[in-house]
């Protein structure tokens, strides 16, 4: 049953997370007063990197729990909340960096880069996977009632 659509969603979510965790794309860029640039990336902060690795591992492990649908659903929902937490953590870490640069009067301009929006498709894919797992669970329960 690895060919279920939710397995594809979980695999895509783990691949997106792996891109975010290992490829090290820059999420935020600040131009300083002296025309230098300061970046925030996925590996700039230990908490951010560890949370990204946990999300990747949970999504990948959940793929192979297709025989234990309830556990797979619980892990996927946990992973969904962790991904939302990753977005919130990313926002607060970037705001903290930006505030420290403003206080030091070094910040000229700052902008989010396209890689900052990578966790959003992870949330969508994990939601779709949880919905598919729940749908399978309902189907199995209805078939058990017929027996």
DONUSE-502053 format. One record per residue (C-alpha): residue in three letters; x, y, z. Coordinates in steps of 0.25 Angstrom, whole numbers, padded with zeros to 4 digits, always signed. Example, Ala and Ser with C-alpha at 12.3 -4.5 7.8 and 13.67 -1.06 7.14 Angstrom:
2
ALA+0049-0018+0031 SER+0055-0004+0029 
This chain:
147
UNK+0000+0000+0000 UNK+0012+0009-0002 UNK+0005+0014-0015 UNK-0006+0022-0007 UNK-0007+0037-0010 UNK-0004+0041+0004 UNK+0010+0033+0003 UNK+0013+0042-0009 UNK+0009+0055-0001 UNK+0018+0050+0011 UNK+0029+0047+0001 UNK+0028+0061-0005 UNK+0027+0068+0009 UNK+0040+0061+0013 UNK+0047+0064+0000 UNK+0043+0079+0002 UNK+0048+0079+0016 UNK+0061+0072+0012 UNK+0063+0083+0002 UNK+0061+0094+0013 UNK+0070+0087+0023 UNK+0081+0082+0014 UNK+0082+0091+0002 UNK+0083+0103+0011 UNK+0075+0113+0003 UNK+0075+0128+0009 UNK+0062+0131+0015 UNK+0064+0146+0018 UNK+0074+0157+0013 UNK+0078+0170+0020 UNK+0086+0181+0013 UNK+0094+0188+0023 UNK+0098+0202+0023 UNK+0112+0199+0019 UNK+0106+0192+0006 UNK+0109+0178+0012 UNK+0099+0168+0012 UNK+0094+0159+0024 UNK+0087+0146+0022 UNK+0078+0137+0030 UNK+0078+0122+0025 UNK+0072+0109+0029 UNK+0085+0105+0036 UNK+0087+0119+0043 UNK+0080+0115+0056 UNK+0081+0101+0063 UNK+0066+0101+0067 UNK+0062+0103+0053 UNK+0071+0093+0047 UNK+0067+0082+0058 UNK+0052+0085+0056 UNK+0054+0083+0041 UNK+0061+0070+0042 UNK+0050+0065+0052 UNK+0039+0069+0041 UNK+0047+0062+0030 UNK+0049+0049+0039 UNK+0034+0049+0043 UNK+0029+0050+0029 UNK+0038+0039+0024 UNK+0035+0030+0035 UNK+0020+0032+0033 UNK+0021+0027+0019 UNK+0025+0013+0024 UNK+0014+0012+0035 UNK+0003+0009+0025 UNK-0001-0003+0032 UNK-0003+0005+0045 UNK-0013+0016+0040 UNK-0016+0022+0053 UNK-0002+0024+0057 UNK+0001+0029+0043 UNK-0010+0039+0045 UNK-0005+0044+0058 UNK+0009+0045+0054 UNK+0005+0053+0041 UNK-0004+0062+0050 UNK+0008+0064+0059 UNK+0017+0067+0047 UNK+0006+0077+0042 UNK+0007+0085+0055 UNK+0022+0084+0055 UNK+0022+0090+0041 UNK+0013+0102+0046 UNK+0023+0103+0057 UNK+0034+0104+0048 UNK+0028+0115+0040 UNK+0025+0123+0053 UNK+0040+0120+0058 UNK+0045+0125+0045 UNK+0037+0138+0046 UNK+0042+0141+0060 UNK+0056+0138+0057 UNK+0056+0147+0046 UNK+0049+0158+0053 UNK+0059+0156+0065 UNK+0071+0158+0055 UNK+0064+0170+0048 UNK+0062+0176+0062 UNK+0076+0174+0066 UNK+0081+0181+0053 UNK+0071+0193+0055 UNK+0076+0195+0069 UNK+0090+0195+0064 UNK+0086+0205+0053 UNK+0092+0196+0043 UNK+0080+0192+0035 UNK+0077+0199+0022 UNK+0067+0190+0015 UNK+0062+0176+0018 UNK+0054+0166+0010 UNK+0049+0151+0010 UNK+0055+0143-0001 UNK+0046+0132-0008 UNK+0052+0121+0000 UNK+0045+0126+0012 UNK+0032+0121+0007 UNK+0037+0107+0005 UNK+0030+0102+0018 UNK+0016+0106+0013 UNK+0015+0095+0003 UNK+0020+0085+0014 UNK+0008+0089+0022 UNK-0002+0087+0010 UNK+0004+0074+0007 UNK+0004+0069+0021 UNK-0011+0073+0022 UNK-0014+0066+0009 UNK-0007+0054+0014 UNK-0015+0054+0028 UNK-0028+0056+0020 UNK-0024+0044+0011 UNK-0021+0035+0023 UNK-0034+0039+0030 UNK-0041+0035+0018 UNK-0035+0022+0017 UNK-0038+0019+0032 UNK-0052+0023+0030 UNK-0053+0013+0018 UNK-0047+0002+0026 UNK-0056+0004+0037 UNK-0068+0004+0028 UNK-0064-0009+0022 UNK-0062-0015+0036 UNK-0076-0012+0039 UNK-0081-0020+0027 UNK-0074-0032+0031 
